[in-house]
Amino acid sequence: MQRNASSGALIAFRPRSTENLALVCVPWAGAGAAPFRPWARVFGAAATVYGVRLPGRESRIDEPCLGDVDSLVKSIVSEVEALGDRQIVLFGHCSGALLAYEAARSLGSRVAHLVVASQLPPAEAARTAADELGSGESLAERYLGEDVTADPEMRALALEVLEADIRAVSGYHFVPGELSIPITVFHGMDDPEIRSADLGQWASESLVLSEVREVADADHMFSGASWMKLAELIAAELGLVTV
C-alpha cells in the first residue's frame, strides 16, 4: 500500500464558514477524519466541520501512532488553538469522546459545548478499553468495515492503529474535574454495549446543563442512516437547524 505524506490533525470539509462556529469532530478508535466529511452538508454555512486526523491513519499513515491519551489530546489542542478566536464545539464518538472531553478541559473557555456519543463517562473509559485488548478478531469485527477487512494489507494496517488507540485509552488515568459548559450525550437505543442508565455520571462532569439524548434506530457506531441523523441532531442541539 502506498504511504502518503503527513498533514495536520484538523481537516476542514468545506471552505471556512462565514459564521464563527467550528465543530471539531474526534473519531472513534482506529478511525480518521473521513467519516465526518458528509456532515458538512448538514451544517452548511452555519459552521465549519473539522475532522480530527490523528497520526497513523489516512494521509498521516507514515507517522507513528501516539501511545497515550495525554499525547493524543495535546495534538488536538494545539491545532484547535490555532483556529484563533472562533467559537469551538467539540464532538467525540466512542473513545474519541474521551479525547474530546480532555481537550475541552484543556481548552477551557475556548470551548462552548461538548457533545459525545456512544461512550461511558470518563471514569469508566479505561476499564472498558482494557477489556477490549487481546482479541484482534473481535476488534476488527466491531470497528473495521468489510471494505477494510477484505484486504489483508489494509486490515493489518488498520488493526495496528486500532489497537494502538485502544491501548492508549486503556492507560488513561481519570482525574476528577468539572467543565463549565453544557455536555450533550447521544445514545443509540439499539446499542448493545451501553445502556442509557450507564450514562448519568456524565452529569457530574459539568457545572451546568448535561443531558442524555436517546436516538431511535441507532446502534453503537451510529451506522447506516443514523450517522447523518446524528449530525442533524447535533446541529439542532446547537440551535442551527430544526429536526
C-alpha positions in Angstrom: 0.0 0.0 0.0 1.3 3.5 -0.9 2.1 5.6 2.2 1.3 9.3 1.9 2.9 12.4 3.2 1.8 13.7 6.6 -0.6 16.5 7.2 -2.2 18.4 10.1 -4.7 17.0 12.5 -7.6 19.2 11.6 -9.3 18.7 8.2 -11.9 21.2 7.1 -14.5 19.7 4.9 -15.8 22.9 3.4 -14.4 26.4 2.9 -14.2 28.3 6.1 -17.8 29.3 7.1 -18.8 32.9 7.2 -20.0 32.1 10.7 -17.7 31.9 13.7 -18.5 28.4 14.8 -16.1 25.5 14.3 -17.3 21.9 15.0 -14.3 19.8 15.8 -15.0 16.1 15.5 -12.9 13.4 17.1 -13.4 9.9 15.7 -13.5 6.5 17.4 -10.5 4.2 17.9 -8.7 3.4 14.6 -10.7 5.9 12.5 -9.7 9.1 10.7 -11.3 12.3 9.7 -13.1 11.0 6.6 -16.4 9.8 8.3 -17.2 13.5 9.1 -16.9 14.7 5.5 -20.7 14.2 4.8 -21.6 16.2 7.9 -20.6 19.4 6.1 -23.8 19.1 4.1 -25.9 19.3 7.3 -24.1 22.3 8.8 -23.8 24.2 5.5 -22.7 27.8 6.1 -23.7 27.7 9.8 -20.4 26.1 10.9 -17.2 24.7 9.6 -16.9 21.0 10.2 -13.4 19.8 11.1 -12.5 16.1 11.3 -9.6 15.2 13.5 -6.9 13.1 11.7 -4.5 11.7 14.2 -1.1 10.1 13.4 -1.1 6.7 11.8 -4.2 7.0 9.6 -5.2 8.4 6.2 -2.7 10.9 4.9 -0.7 10.6 8.2 -0.3 6.9 7.9 3.5 7.2 7.8 3.6 8.8 11.3 3.8 6.6 14.4 0.7 6.4 16.5 0.7 8.3 19.7 0.8 6.0 22.7 -1.1 7.8 25.4 -4.2 9.9 25.9 -2.2 13.0 27.0 -0.2 13.0 23.7 -3.4 12.5 21.7 -5.1 15.3 23.4 -2.2 17.7 23.1 -2.1 17.1 19.3 -5.7 18.1 19.1 -5.5 21.1 21.4 -2.5 22.6 19.7 -4.4 22.7 16.4 -7.7 23.9 17.9 -5.8 26.8 19.5 -4.5 27.7 16.0 -8.1 28.3 14.9 -7.9 31.7 16.6 -10.9 33.3 18.2 -13.5 31.0 16.6 -16.2 29.6 18.9 -15.5 25.9 19.3 -17.8 22.9 19.8 -16.1 19.6 20.4 -17.7 16.3 19.4 -16.3 12.9 20.1 -17.6 9.4 19.2 -16.8 6.3 21.3 -13.2 6.6 22.5 -13.0 9.9 20.7 -15.5 11.2 23.3 -12.8 10.8 26.0 -10.3 12.7 23.9 -12.8 15.5 23.2 -13.6 15.7 26.9 -10.0 16.0 27.9 -9.4 18.6 25.1 -12.4 20.6 26.4 -10.8 20.6 29.9 -7.5 21.8 28.5 -9.0 24.5 26.2 -11.3 25.9 28.9 -13.3 28.9 27.9 -12.4 28.4 24.2 -15.0 25.6 24.1 -18.7 26.5 24.1 -20.2 23.0 24.2 -19.1 19.3 24.4 -21.1 16.7 22.5 -20.3 13.0 22.9 -21.8 9.8 21.6 -21.6 6.1 22.4 -19.2 6.5 25.4 -19.5 5.7 29.1 -18.4 8.5 31.5 -14.7 9.2 31.7 -14.2 7.4 35.0 -15.3 4.2 33.2 -13.4 4.7 29.9 -10.1 3.0 30.8 -11.8 -0.1 32.3 -13.9 -0.8 29.2 -10.9 -0.2 26.8 -8.7 -2.6 28.7 -11.4 -5.3 28.4 -11.2 -5.0 24.6 -7.4 -5.6 24.3 -6.2 -9.0 23.3 -8.5 -10.0 20.5 -7.7 -8.6 17.1 -10.5 -10.6 15.5 -13.2 -9.1 17.7 -11.7 -5.6 17.3 -11.7 -5.9 13.6 -15.3 -7.2 13.6 -16.5 -4.4 15.8 -14.7 -1.4 14.3 -13.5 -2.2 10.8 -15.7 -2.2 7.7 -15.8 -5.0 5.2 -14.0 -2.8 2.7 -11.0 -2.8 5.0 -11.1 -6.4 6.3 -11.4 -7.8 2.8 -7.8 -6.6 2.0 -5.2 -8.3 4.2 -2.7 -5.4 4.0 -5.3 -2.8 4.7 -6.7 -4.9 7.6 -3.2 -5.3 9.2 -2.5 -1.5 9.0 -6.0 -0.6 10.3 -5.8 -3.1 13.1 -2.4 -1.8 14.2 -3.8 1.7 14.5 -6.9 0.5 16.2 -5.0 -1.5 18.8 -2.7 1.4 19.5 -5.7 3.7 20.1 -7.4 1.3 22.5 -4.1 0.6 24.3 -3.7 4.4 24.8 -7.2 4.7 26.2 -6.7 1.7 28.5 -3.8 3.5 30.2 -5.9 6.6 30.8 -5.9 7.9 34.4 -9.1 9.8 35.2 -8.6 12.9 37.4 -12.0 14.3 38.6 -12.8 17.8 37.4 -15.7 19.8 36.2 -16.3 21.7 33.0 -18.4 24.9 32.9 -20.0 24.2 29.6 -23.0 22.1 28.6 -22.5 18.4 27.8 -24.8 16.6 25.5 -24.6 12.8 25.3 -26.1 10.9 22.4 -27.0 7.3 22.9 -28.2 4.8 20.3 -31.3 3.0 21.5 -30.1 -0.2 19.7 -26.6 0.0 21.3 -26.0 -3.5 22.7 -23.0 -2.3 24.8 -24.1 0.8 26.6 -27.4 1.3 28.5 -28.9 4.8 29.0 -28.8 4.2 32.7 -25.0 3.9 32.5 -24.6 7.5 31.2 -25.9 9.5 34.1 -22.5 10.1 35.5 -21.7 12.4 32.6 -23.8 15.0 34.5 -21.1 15.2 37.2 -18.5 16.4 34.6 -20.2 19.8 34.1 -21.2 22.6 36.5 -24.0 23.4 34.0 -26.5 21.5 31.9 -25.8 17.9 31.0 -28.3 15.9 29.1 -28.6 12.4 27.5 -30.4 12.2 24.1 -31.8 8.8 23.0 -31.7 8.2 19.3 -34.0 5.6 17.8 -32.8 3.0 15.3 -29.2 3.8 16.1 -26.5 1.2 17.2 -23.2 1.8 19.0 -21.5 3.0 15.8 -24.4 5.0 14.5 -24.1 3.1 11.3 -26.2 3.5 8.2 -28.7 6.3 8.0 -28.3 7.1 11.8 -24.9 8.6 11.1 -26.3 11.5 9.2 -29.2 11.7 11.6 -26.7 12.2 14.4 -25.3 15.2 12.6 -28.8 16.6 12.2 -29.4 16.1 15.9 -26.2 17.8 16.9 -27.0 20.8 14.6 -30.4 21.0 16.3 -28.8 20.8 19.7 -26.7 23.8 18.8 -29.7 25.7 17.5 -28.5 25.7 13.9 -31.3 23.6 12.3 -34.7 22.2 13.2 -35.4 18.5 13.1 
